[in-house]
Amino acid sequence: MGEVEVHALRSVDLDLYDGEFVVILGPSGSGKSTLLNILGGLDVPTHGQIFFHHHDLTHANDAQLTRFRRDCVGFIFQFYNLIPSLTARENVALVTEIARAPMRPEAALELVHLSDRLDHFPAQLSGGEQQRVAIARAIAKRPEVLLCDEPTGALDYSTGKLVLDALANVNRELGSTTAVITHNAGIAAMADRVVTMRSGEVTHIDRNETKVSPSELEW
């Protein structure tokens, strides 16, 4: 911005593997969201390269990035972004209408344990239920990669664990590579690997020999 130059990321070298559950951990301003946006094709790095299954996304044009996001990536954010005038089923169906080989909205909602809320509007759902609808919407197109930006940030402790349990179930059942960014170190124990960031850099990567179920997490 003018003469001010901000380096959001510096020398990040990271591989994500098929089917794994990764937690990207770090304080606010550490570059987590920028990294997630680059992984998902929302942003393009000014230097370096990003590959998805040997496809170079660094030089992809807008149409190619749009196709990548539509066909391969599911996004979940801190705020649910549901359409208030549509039911849970209808919010999920929006995605299934543009996906290549989607699951039925009812099946996606069943995966996040919301079969009894199909015809409820967002205003009739709790915060945790709305976030689980958002997860169902993201997974209905069977994404190869699921990217989650502070998915429990707006939720209380008990509700947050229900959402994390839904994410773990999706990772297990669909095999989607799942990356969750958070400042909450307590979530790290449920991951296959934990990527720690500070000041735009990856400071270390740890592998959990034993994963903890979301119900056992403490923070």
QUILIN-V916291 format. One record per residue. RES is the residue in three letters. PSI is psi in whole degrees, 0 to 359 (999 if undefined). Layout:
RES;PSI + RES;PSI
//
This chain:
MET;104 + GLY;237 + GLU;357 + VAL;123 + GLU;124 + VAL;125 + HIS;101 + ALA;324 + LEU;147 + ARG;120 + SER;41 + VAL;127 + ASP;109 + LEU;135 + ASP;137 + LEU;137 + TYR;151 + ASP;128 + GLY;358 + GLU;161 + PHE;116 + VAL;135 + VAL;125 + ILE;114 + LEU;139 + GLY;161 + PRO;170 + SER;136 + GLY;7 + SER;353 + GLY;6 + LYS;309 + SER;323 + THR;317 + LEU;316 + LEU;319 + ASN;325 + ILE;318 + LEU;326 + GLY;3 + GLY;16 + LEU;327 + ASP;157 + VAL;132 + PRO;148 + THR;336 + HIS;158 + GLY;188 + GLN;152 + ILE;133 + PHE;145 + PHE;110 + HIS;50 + HIS;3 + HIS;125 + ASP;109 + LEU;348 + THR;323 + HIS;16 + ALA;146 + ASN;178 + ASP;319 + ALA;319 + GLN;321 + LEU;322 + THR;318 + ARG;319 + PHE;313 + ARG;318 + ARG;318 + ASP;332 + CYS;341 + VAL;135 + GLY;135 + PHE;138 + ILE;128 + PHE;173 + GLN;323 + PHE;142 + TYR;330 + ASN;40 + LEU;153 + ILE;117 + PRO;331 + SER;1 + LEU;146 + THR;172 + ALA;314 + ARG;317 + GLU;325 + ASN;319 + VAL;322 + ALA;334 + LEU;320 + VAL;321 + THR;339 + GLU;341 + ILE;359 + ALA;160 + ARG;310 + ALA;68 + PRO;160 + MET;164 + ARG;144 + PRO;322 + GLU;322 + ALA;320 + ALA;319 + LEU;329 + GLU;324 + LEU;332 + VAL;19 + HIS;47 + LEU;30 + SER;335 + ASP;9 + ARG;20 + LEU;319 + ASP;20 + HIS;144 + PHE;158 + PRO;321 + ALA;342 + GLN;3 + LEU;151 + SER;170 + GLY;317 + GLY;323 + GLU;321 + GLN;320 + GLN;325 + ARG;328 + VAL;318 + ALA;323 + ILE;315 + ALA;320 + ARG;320 + ALA;326 + ILE;351 + ALA;336 + LYS;10 + ARG;60 + PRO;147 + GLU;334 + VAL;133 + LEU;118 + LEU;124 + CYS;119 + ASP;102 + GLU;55 + PRO;342 + THR;9 + GLY;332 + ALA;12 + LEU;156 + ASP;175 + TYR;306 + SER;317 + THR;322 + GLY;321 + LYS;327 + LEU;320 + VAL;318 + LEU;324 + ASP;321 + ALA;319 + LEU;318 + ALA;321 + ASN;318 + VAL;316 + ASN;319 + ARG;317 + GLU;321 + LEU;339 + GLY;18 + SER;131 + THR;123 + THR;126 + ALA;124 + VAL;121 + ILE;140 + THR;158 + HIS;359 + ASN;103 + ALA;339 + GLY;338 + ILE;340 + ALA;331 + ALA;343 + MET;358 + ALA;156 + ASP;315 + ARG;151 + VAL;120 + VAL;118 + THR;131 + MET;150 + ARG;131 + SER;41 + GLY;6 + GLU;152 + VAL;115 + THR;324 + HIS;160 + ILE;125 + ASP;146 + ARG;132 + ASN;118 + GLU;325 + THR;121 + LYS;145 + VAL;140 + SER;152 + PRO;326 + SER;338 + GLU;356 + LEU;148 + GLU;136 + TRP;999
//
